[in-house]
Amino acid sequence: MVHRSKKGWERETRGPSLLRFPDRAASFTTTSDAPVEPLYTADDLAGFDPDLALGYPGEYPFTRGIHPTMYRGRLWTHRLFSGFGTPTETNARYKYLLKHGQTGLSVAFDFPTLMGYDADADRAIGEVGKCGVNISSLKDMEVLFDGIPLDRVTTSMTINGPAAVLLAFYLAAAQKQGVPLSRVGGTVQNDCFKEYIAQNSYAFPPRPSVRITVDMMAYCAKDVPLWNTISISGYHIREAGSTAVQELAFTLADGIGYVQAGIERGLPVDDFAPRLSFFFNAHNDFLEEIAKYRAARRMWATIMRERFHAQSPRSWMLRFHTQTAGCSLTAQQPYNNVVRTTIQALAAVLGGTQSLHTNALDETLALPTESSARIALRTQQIIAHESGVVNTIDPLAGSYCVESLTHQMEREASAYIDKIDAMGGIIAAIEAGYPQREIANAAFRYQQQIDQREKIIVGVNDYVTDDSETLQILRIGDEARAQQVERLASVRAARNPGQVAATRAALQSACASDANVMPRLLDCAHAYCTLGEIIETMKSVFGEYHDPGIF
């Protein structure tokens, strides 16, 4: 058959058909409102060089994956974001999930912990254990991982403002188990930039927060070499309402900020860059999400090699964890959430994720029950063992549509990064409120599209039923706080007051100087200083961040 251009097909074949079967909408767009062509052909990939744009798996620019074997050699780590009530209750849930095939732990902390408050603080009233597990001291961390050997499981901790303190608690708990720090593996989220941009669980102002982050990078590079010191997070940026392009752009801009801070401290880039990891959202638009992950790998490889002159290929690799989109879950017809999560998880796998968390169907209503958590885990296992998509590496490579979307994603995200660079970098952009405004505008536009039914959410603005589906949900009572306050009192009564005072004074001195704070934090942990006491000590030097209220 003689090759024709896409324009010829549109004129001669599609045009007459549209007279009988017109398009269902005036325009078709992705979830992020990017236009989608009716057909993609080779004409959309003019100048496309697969050797330069794709390469091979495990080789620069890593578009097709960071490992030569990908899932043929090893599946992604199966995680569920888990934590509720007391450390004792969450420890039991961890053991349940590990028994049912989970391969890594992911800790969800409650809001007092996220904000650096002890369980007995006035501001913790009504919040202890409600949206995650409460950790107020090393004793809580010891209970949380009781019977779970920390040299044989990797742990991801979603904590940001107080991240260095929770890492110190975790490392101290490992030492209490007799595990050398050189064998402790996992990730702490520790992404302060995205807190100011999106999630708002911060402790200190941006510049001291970056200083603490670099301290962690330097300390772990030397003493905890298997630990990922930052999980640079686009997930919460997307949950706040960003588009896929904004999620990609602001996440990589944050990464650039952290790398620049490390270099300015005098750290060789190849000493710390291999231990940076990323955390992305998996939203509903299947092809857009896959393109986002592929573009992210290619962009980061180029940034690290060309901008920061990293020499090690491990520094060029973008390793990432994915979580399915919590913001896409609906309280209406909640069993539909199983389908949404499956589509999102499949996109993450086809996009080449290294680690995956699947949301449970009831998480829009409460923390997941054991039953719903097991379904979420089984979703990953069915994709891994029954779908067949893991049998070949990057099966969508070369697709006219996927490659076009990947190029478009890279081009538009790069334009955002250029604008942030022109503003003086990500800290200056945050202080000016630029990412915050862009996300707010995108969120507003998306809500308008839902309200006007330009975007259909099944069970919400179309296909609505009068039937209410009753779910058994996990309810956390106030007894969790009572138990945590009691344990905290026993910790304070049993510890050495002189050691507490001495370690806090040493930490304060380290904060006020150029000394690395991590060794002093570890000393505080072993002295059973509480989270609130440690954060209070650090705030006495660094100050406290207050949201400027950007609209």
Helices and strands as residue ranges (DSSP letters): H 6-9, I 10-14, H 15-20, G 42-45, H 50-53, G 70-72, E 77-79, E 81-82, H 87-99, E 105-108, H 111-115, G 122-124, H 138-144, E 155-158, H 163-176, G 181-183, E 186-188, H 192-194, I 195-199, H 206-223, E 227-228, E 230-233, H 235-239, H 244-265, H 269-272, G 273-275, E 276-282, H 286-302, I 303-307, H 313-316, E 320-324, G 326-328, H 336-350, E 355-357, H 370-386, H 400-422, H 426-432, H 434-451, H 479-494, H 497-512, H 518-526, H 531-542
